Each structure stands twice: as structure tokens, then as C-alpha cells.
Amino acid sequence: MVAAFPAPRADQLCASSRTGGIPDAPDERPEMTLAFVVYLGLTLALMAIWAAPTRKLAVGVEETAHAATQAAVISIALFTVVIGGRYNVGGDYFGYIDYYRWTSLGDSINDVVFEPGFLLLIQFLKLFSMPERSIIVVSSFIQIGLFSLWLRKHPQIAPFAVFAFMTLVLLDVNNIVRQGIAFFAVLLAISAVAERRWVAFFAWGLFAYLFHRSALIIFPIGIALRWVPLPKVQFQAAALVFSYAFVGLFFDQIVSLFTLMTSLIGYSGYADVTRADLSFTKEQSSLNLGVYLWPIVDLIIISYSAKLAKHYEVMNYKIYHNFYIAAALLQPVANAWDFLPFARGLFYFVAMRSICIGFVMHYCLMVSRKPRDIVIASGIGAVFLLWLIVAVSRGAAWSAPYQFS
């Protein structure tokens, strides 16, 4: 990711103040070692924490709920300290520090470039004269707090969902703090749709919108998801193949269309910012392993969708899957089009992929346990773990070096 960010407050459309690119080789400074300890250690710790409630499932509902509550509290504390306590990590880090520094208690929504929820959060912290870094700490607290609410309701899936989130989504969330909060609120909104709790759905949708205006899409999509049936596996696979073929044939026209749409989704200010794909090569080119990885992963998720929808019917898996499918069908554009506004608009659907992967891994490793399924789930886990290691070693999304002061 390469970006330049203006200094004047009124013109600050991107929350960041660093410039630079993805390093060509791993940094050997002590902070790089700390980065691996933080990301890998936190991943293992959170998975172990959320494995505890799964062991209570056979004991009883009350015991499982109690263990899940304990796991949520420990996860919130650990994540808030480790991720919230970071310093100069994430491309948007100093942008949010500047937001905090420049915002006053007398500001209204017309005086700032961000959403009212984030304005109220800053003003609440300033009311108690909290230091500048508190905005990062509290934002991380809200993110993991919302995620833990969802995990607590899905304890058997939790360790696998945590793994997928930590390896695929965390580095993005560290760079898009407000949208990270909005995604977890969207996740809870979709969970409310699955449970037919419409008041909760609108409440979580509004909460998400207050932190990022792009979350407005959850209202029409969320309502529609309740009644949309799960497409047949063959139809999904055919649509995925067609999507890659169609984008390849009409790429220029598609790029023009989405460029015109950026102003409608509130990202026109990012139009001069390019986004390098996270890949396993040093070149900032989409023609790398990432191009081949996502269609394979998406085909795996699609191939299991009918089984997952049946086995996890009580959790309404089909709603999560139908929401995610937009990411699979639009991934060809994201692979080839080096444009940040599009990546941001697609973030909710892409992040939902990690939830679906959590379901796939749980089904393969804990339910089916067939040799083929175990190999597939283990392969997914190994590739995503390697993905995280390579990303950190390259400093992708300014994830490393890591420091606390």
C-alpha cells in the first residue's frame, strides 16, 4: 500500500500519516521478532482461550455459556492490551492520533470528516482528558468486544473463526479502525437476522453506520438475506467461473463502472491511493499466488456450502454464506484492480469469508473427520498461517516492525 496524506484537517480524507511501501526483505531488527511473537502468539492464545468453551459443550448449556463468558472477558483484555497498546503499527495509526488531537468537545459532525459515532467516542475520551493513544486502545476494545459477543453465541466455531480472523483480517482491521468496528457490528446484525431479532438487527446496523457510512449496505442486504435461499453448489461454482471469465474479457469497462461508483460509497477521497495485493512475491503485481489462492479457497467454501447449511441450520449458516458470496464473485476485480476504494467497499464481504472458513474448518476437523476433509482443512490452515507469516515478514499493511512505545 502506498499513500500520501494531506496535513490540513479539512482535507484529511485518509486516516494515515505515513508513506512508504511493502519492504523487499524481512527486517532483522528486534521489533520484527516482536511482531512474530505478537501475531503468532496472540493467534495461538486466543484459539486456546476459545477452545475451553467447546470442551464444555458435552457438559451442559449453562456450563458452556459460563465458559464462553470467561473466554470473552479474557480475550477482550488480552487483545486490548496487545493490539490496542501498539505504537506506530498500521498505516492509519497516526491518522487516528491526529483525528483525536484535532477534535474538540465543541465540534459537530459538520466540523469533521468522520462519522458521528467516532466523533462521540473521541469526545467521550476527551471529556476525561484521556491521552491520544487511548483512541487506539478503546477502538481495539470495541472491536474485540463485538467479535467476542458473536463468538460467545457460537462457541463450537469460535477457535476456527478466531484463527481465520487473525490470519486473514487482523492486518486490515489495524489499518481501518472505524470500518473494523463497523464490520463486527455488521456481523452481529446478520446474527440477529438469523435469529429473527429485527430490533437488534436495526440497532447493530445503526451502530455500524455510526462508525462507517459504508455499513449502510447492511440494511437492504440484511433484510433480503432472511428470505434468499442458498443457491445450489453447481450454480455457485458456475457463477464463480463466469465471474473470472467475464472480468477477464470486460476488465476496462468494469473498472470504469466501479470508478464512477466510488463517489456514491464515500470513497472518492481515496482515488489517488493504490493498494498493493498481499502476495508471496516481492513485486507489487496481481499476477502472483494470490490470484490462484482465492478462487481455490472460494471453490472449497462453495463446495461445502450445502453440507454446512444443513449441519448448521440452527445457526442459519446460509445467511452468512449468502452475504460472503459477493466477495467470491467480485474477487477477480479485487485481484486485478489495484484500487483502494473498491477494496474498502468489498471489505465487509471479504471479512465474512473468514467466518465461513471457520465453519468449513470446524465441519471438516470436528464433524466429518473424513481423511479428505481433514487434509483440506489442514491445508487451508497451513496456507493461511503461511500467509500471515509472509505478510508480517514483508511488513504488509505496516504490520511490522511491532512496538509498544
Legacy VTK file of the C-alpha trace (Angstrom):
# vtk DataFile Version 3.0
C-alpha trace
ASCII
DATASET POLYDATA
POINTS 405 float
0.000 0.000 0.000
1.418 3.369 -0.959
-0.227 6.555 0.202
0.346 10.235 0.740
-1.805 12.057 3.247
-2.520 15.793 3.456
-1.885 17.750 6.616
-4.873 20.149 6.832
-7.713 18.772 8.870
-10.480 19.722 6.496
-8.803 17.879 3.657
-7.787 14.780 5.567
-9.708 12.082 3.759
-7.424 9.164 4.565
-6.652 8.316 8.180
-2.903 7.903 7.961
0.266 9.937 8.005
2.913 7.506 6.816
4.260 6.996 3.362
6.093 4.021 2.079
5.703 0.604 0.550
5.986 -3.028 1.319
9.597 -3.866 2.159
11.522 -6.100 -0.203
13.005 -8.270 2.524
12.320 -9.074 6.172
13.709 -6.620 8.723
16.062 -8.219 11.241
15.531 -5.646 13.982
14.273 -6.829 17.397
10.905 -5.243 16.622
10.460 -7.769 13.796
10.915 -10.652 16.222
8.354 -8.985 18.481
5.955 -8.772 15.533
6.045 -12.546 15.023
5.672 -13.131 18.768
2.660 -10.810 18.896
0.754 -12.079 15.846
1.514 -15.783 16.173
1.394 -15.793 19.963
-1.890 -13.907 20.094
-3.408 -16.237 17.482
-2.482 -19.345 19.487
-3.550 -17.746 22.778
-6.990 -16.718 21.517
-7.567 -20.120 19.934
-6.657 -21.825 23.219
-8.921 -19.476 25.169
-11.907 -20.196 22.921
-11.190 -23.930 22.897
-12.172 -24.039 26.565
-15.933 -23.472 25.991
-16.000 -26.198 23.309
-14.926 -28.729 25.924
-17.995 -27.796 27.980
-20.483 -28.484 25.181
-20.964 -32.068 26.317
-21.467 -30.976 29.936
-24.403 -28.615 29.522
-25.676 -25.314 28.150
-25.159 -23.366 31.373
-21.584 -24.554 31.798
-20.800 -23.753 28.153
-22.267 -20.244 28.451
-20.243 -19.592 31.605
-17.029 -20.800 29.962
-17.775 -18.698 26.863
-18.279 -15.610 29.014
-14.925 -16.222 30.689
-13.283 -16.688 27.287
-14.826 -13.416 26.071
-13.548 -11.453 29.087
-10.014 -12.870 28.790
-9.965 -12.318 25.014
-11.095 -8.713 25.366
-8.429 -7.980 27.970
-5.625 -9.698 26.027
-6.484 -8.250 22.615
-6.964 -4.742 24.019
-3.561 -4.774 25.691
-1.607 -6.372 22.832
-3.289 -4.827 19.780
-4.678 -1.691 21.412
-1.341 -0.990 23.071
0.590 -0.962 19.793
2.555 2.111 18.730
3.177 3.228 15.145
1.757 -0.029 13.752
-0.801 0.157 10.961
-0.929 2.671 8.138
-3.754 4.644 9.758
-2.193 4.805 13.215
-1.089 8.431 13.252
-4.093 9.473 11.201
-6.340 8.442 14.088
-3.997 10.082 16.569
-4.382 13.275 14.525
-8.148 12.877 14.486
-8.070 12.704 18.263
-5.660 15.616 18.616
-7.589 17.934 16.294
-11.106 17.173 17.541
-12.551 19.311 20.334
-15.539 18.885 22.616
-17.316 21.673 20.755
-17.066 20.051 17.305
-20.162 18.910 15.485
-20.453 16.316 12.736
-20.139 19.127 10.171
-16.686 20.007 11.527
-15.053 16.612 10.998
-14.531 14.187 8.126
-15.507 11.030 10.011
-18.774 9.573 11.257
-20.784 10.724 14.333
-20.133 7.553 16.321
-16.388 8.035 16.135
-16.790 11.746 16.944
-18.773 10.913 20.078
-16.164 8.322 21.082
-13.357 10.869 20.775
-15.319 13.499 22.673
-16.139 10.988 25.426
-12.450 10.215 25.879
-11.522 13.889 25.793
-14.127 14.591 28.460
-11.946 12.569 30.833
-8.700 14.034 29.422
-7.541 10.665 28.155
-4.207 10.578 26.251
-4.096 10.479 22.452
-3.299 6.766 22.251
-6.497 5.967 24.130
-8.432 6.188 20.842
-6.471 3.181 19.525
-6.869 1.260 22.774
-10.616 1.868 23.043
-11.200 1.165 19.339
-9.450 -2.201 19.729
-11.529 -2.843 22.851
-14.749 -2.223 20.915
-13.628 -4.425 18.013
-12.773 -7.456 20.106
-15.759 -6.811 22.379
-18.189 -7.026 19.457
-16.406 -10.054 17.987
-16.476 -11.795 21.358
-20.242 -11.254 21.587
-20.598 -13.205 18.357
-18.085 -15.884 19.375
-19.878 -16.377 22.690
-23.024 -17.375 20.778
-21.080 -19.776 18.528
-18.588 -21.442 20.914
-18.034 -24.573 18.805
-16.995 -22.456 15.798
-15.059 -19.891 17.849
-11.483 -21.294 17.768
-11.612 -21.712 13.986
-13.249 -18.326 13.384
-10.559 -16.733 15.563
-7.825 -18.436 13.524
-9.300 -17.242 10.230
-9.764 -13.708 11.556
-6.220 -13.463 12.928
-4.590 -14.780 9.751
-6.787 -13.054 7.148
-8.456 -9.963 8.602
-6.474 -8.567 11.552
-3.876 -6.685 9.494
-6.665 -4.946 7.561
-8.551 -4.117 10.759
-5.418 -2.490 12.209
-5.416 -0.122 9.233
-9.136 0.607 9.001
-10.096 1.062 12.619
-13.548 2.555 12.080
-14.533 0.072 9.401
-13.217 -2.745 11.582
-15.670 -1.709 14.289
-18.420 -1.460 11.684
-17.728 -4.981 10.370
-18.137 -6.631 13.761
-21.381 -4.704 14.274
-22.500 -5.925 10.822
-21.622 -9.481 11.901
-23.882 -9.101 14.939
-26.595 -7.572 12.752
-26.504 -10.607 10.458
-26.630 -12.885 13.501
-29.750 -11.013 14.593
-31.300 -11.598 11.152
-30.604 -15.315 11.538
-32.433 -15.235 14.879
-35.275 -13.034 13.554
-34.485 -10.352 16.120
-35.305 -7.382 13.922
-34.927 -4.696 16.600
-31.414 -5.968 17.329
-30.707 -6.077 13.589
-31.579 -2.415 13.109
-29.742 -1.440 16.307
-26.495 -3.158 15.263
-26.879 -1.858 11.710
-27.235 1.690 13.023
-24.244 1.195 15.318
-22.149 0.054 12.341
-23.301 3.040 10.258
-22.369 5.453 13.053
-18.763 4.280 12.754
-18.561 3.893 8.984
-21.081 5.176 6.455
-20.403 2.292 4.060
-22.159 -0.010 6.545
-25.454 1.385 5.260
-25.474 -1.535 2.813
-26.377 -3.904 5.652
-29.982 -2.699 5.799
-31.235 -3.762 2.349
-28.878 -6.744 2.121
-29.558 -7.962 5.656
-33.323 -7.865 5.198
-33.098 -9.680 1.857
-30.800 -12.387 3.258
-33.526 -13.705 5.553
-35.556 -14.939 2.597
-32.895 -15.673 -0.020
-32.357 -19.448 -0.332
-28.901 -20.938 -0.557
-28.008 -21.295 -4.263
-27.161 -24.781 -5.470
-23.468 -25.647 -5.304
-23.245 -26.147 -9.068
-24.800 -22.722 -9.707
-22.383 -21.025 -7.281
-19.368 -22.715 -8.873
-20.559 -21.811 -12.365
-21.126 -18.204 -11.296
-17.600 -18.049 -9.851
-16.039 -19.361 -13.074
-18.194 -16.972 -15.112
-17.110 -14.062 -12.912
-13.420 -14.683 -13.546
-14.038 -15.124 -17.273
-16.282 -12.050 -17.517
-13.833 -9.803 -15.670
-11.039 -11.015 -17.903
-12.998 -10.166 -21.051
-14.502 -6.832 -19.966
-11.985 -5.582 -17.431
-11.671 -1.999 -18.739
-15.442 -1.425 -18.772
-15.856 -2.886 -15.279
-13.103 -0.685 -13.853
-14.764 2.400 -15.374
-18.094 1.449 -13.811
-16.696 0.949 -10.322
-14.658 4.151 -10.570
-17.888 6.080 -11.139
-19.444 4.331 -8.146
-16.720 5.374 -5.681
-18.299 8.750 -5.005
-21.589 7.032 -4.135
-19.989 4.797 -1.489
-17.992 7.632 0.086
-14.506 6.693 -1.075
-13.712 9.253 -3.761
-11.052 10.724 -1.464
-9.066 7.511 -1.787
-8.956 7.695 -5.569
-5.245 8.557 -5.682
-4.243 5.764 -3.311
-3.107 2.467 -4.768
-3.337 -0.816 -2.916
-0.696 -3.498 -3.405
-2.061 -7.003 -3.110
-0.807 -9.161 -0.270
1.124 -11.845 -2.114
4.007 -14.244 -1.844
6.211 -12.345 -4.284
8.155 -9.126 -3.915
6.623 -7.494 -6.971
3.539 -5.357 -6.454
1.683 -7.311 -9.115
-1.593 -9.141 -9.011
-0.141 -11.924 -11.179
1.079 -13.962 -8.209
-0.079 -16.704 -5.876
-2.904 -14.540 -4.529
-4.662 -14.744 -7.890
-4.755 -18.544 -7.689
-5.340 -18.851 -3.942
-8.692 -17.084 -3.660
-10.572 -18.957 -6.381
-9.391 -22.257 -4.862
-10.445 -21.189 -1.354
-13.766 -19.874 -2.635
-14.454 -23.104 -4.550
-13.768 -25.062 -1.359
-16.195 -22.906 0.650
-18.799 -23.193 -2.117
-18.369 -26.971 -2.395
-19.158 -27.378 1.317
-21.985 -24.816 1.412
-24.883 -27.295 1.152
-23.439 -29.552 3.863
-22.730 -26.574 6.113
-26.198 -25.108 5.607
-27.741 -28.437 6.608
-25.486 -29.184 9.581
-25.524 -25.616 10.948
-29.165 -24.939 10.113
-29.836 -23.867 13.701
-27.173 -21.150 13.272
-28.559 -20.200 9.859
-25.201 -20.627 8.137
-26.814 -19.913 4.774
-27.236 -16.250 5.743
-23.507 -15.825 6.392
-22.708 -17.702 3.203
-25.064 -15.702 1.014
-23.530 -12.491 2.374
-19.990 -13.750 1.718
-20.688 -14.924 -1.846
-20.390 -11.325 -3.089
-16.707 -11.444 -2.099
-16.129 -14.598 -4.143
-17.836 -13.194 -7.240
-16.086 -9.805 -7.032
-12.669 -11.201 -6.053
-11.483 -11.223 -9.702
-11.902 -7.445 -9.803
-10.062 -7.038 -6.493
-7.229 -9.268 -7.758
-6.680 -7.272 -10.924
-7.722 -3.739 -9.973
-5.169 -2.014 -7.741
-7.694 0.451 -6.285
-8.262 1.065 -2.576
-11.854 2.397 -2.761
-13.036 -0.871 -4.265
-11.149 -2.937 -1.671
-12.713 -0.905 1.135
-16.209 -1.260 -0.262
-15.722 -5.022 -0.585
-14.244 -5.369 2.916
-17.446 -6.469 4.692
-17.951 -9.343 2.265
-14.272 -10.333 2.232
-14.107 -10.302 6.031
-17.178 -12.551 6.104
-15.076 -15.104 4.221
-13.127 -15.675 7.446
-16.361 -16.585 9.253
-17.313 -19.062 6.532
-13.821 -20.564 6.645
-14.290 -21.030 10.391
-17.420 -23.089 9.693
-15.627 -25.113 6.993
-12.683 -25.939 9.259
-14.927 -26.927 12.162
-17.042 -29.171 9.930
-14.022 -30.889 8.372
-11.984 -31.363 11.538
-14.654 -31.846 14.206
-17.790 -33.122 12.443
-16.954 -35.052 9.271
-13.413 -36.136 10.169
-13.065 -37.925 6.852
-9.437 -38.146 5.656
-10.158 -35.963 2.624
-11.873 -33.296 4.738
-9.079 -33.313 7.303
-6.490 -32.833 4.546
-8.477 -29.941 3.040
-8.969 -28.156 6.378
-5.350 -28.727 7.413
-4.199 -27.413 4.042
-6.308 -24.274 4.440
-4.907 -23.724 7.916
-1.301 -24.204 6.777
-1.668 -21.845 3.814
-3.305 -19.100 5.873
-0.698 -19.419 8.599
2.000 -19.080 5.948
0.043 -16.119 4.531
0.255 -14.361 7.917
3.951 -15.163 8.384
4.867 -13.869 4.928
2.707 -10.768 5.410
4.406 -9.905 8.694
7.885 -10.629 7.324
7.205 -8.222 4.451
5.659 -5.621 6.721
2.443 -5.762 4.674
-0.127 -3.159 5.742
2.572 -1.720 8.022
2.037 -4.652 10.377
5.718 -4.757 11.295
8.067 -3.843 12.893
5.952 -4.051 16.042
6.434 -1.881 19.075
4.569 -0.721 22.150
6.345 2.607 22.677
LINES 1 406
405 0 1 2 3 4 5 6 7 8 9 10 11 12 13 14 15 16 17 18 19 20 21 22 23 24 25 26 27 28 29 30 31 32 33 34 35 36 37 38 39 40 41 42 43 44 45 46 47 48 49 50 51 52 53 54 55 56 57 58 59 60 61 62 63 64 65 66 67 68 69 70 71 72 73 74 75 76 77 78 79 80 81 82 83 84 85 86 87 88 89 90 91 92 93 94 95 96 97 98 99 100 101 102 103 104 105 106 107 108 109 110 111 112 113 114 115 116 117 118 119 120 121 122 123 124 125 126 127 128 129 130 131 132 133 134 135 136 137 138 139 140 141 142 143 144 145 146 147 148 149 150 151 152 153 154 155 156 157 158 159 160 161 162 163 164 165 166 167 168 169 170 171 172 173 174 175 176 177 178 179 180 181 182 183 184 185 186 187 188 189 190 191 192 193 194 195 196 197 198 199 200 201 202 203 204 205 206 207 208 209 210 211 212 213 214 215 216 217 218 219 220 221 222 223 224 225 226 227 228 229 230 231 232 233 234 235 236 237 238 239 240 241 242 243 244 245 246 247 248 249 250 251 252 253 254 255 256 257 258 259 260 261 262 263 264 265 266 267 268 269 270 271 272 273 274 275 276 277 278 279 280 281 282 283 284 285 286 287 288 289 290 291 292 293 294 295 296 297 298 299 300 301 302 303 304 305 306 307 308 309 310 311 312 313 314 315 316 317 318 319 320 321 322 323 324 325 326 327 328 329 330 331 332 333 334 335 336 337 338 339 340 341 342 343 344 345 346 347 348 349 350 351 352 353 354 355 356 357 358 359 360 361 362 363 364 365 366 367 368 369 370 371 372 373 374 375 376 377 378 379 380 381 382 383 384 385 386 387 388 389 390 391 392 393 394 395 396 397 398 399 400 401 402 403 404
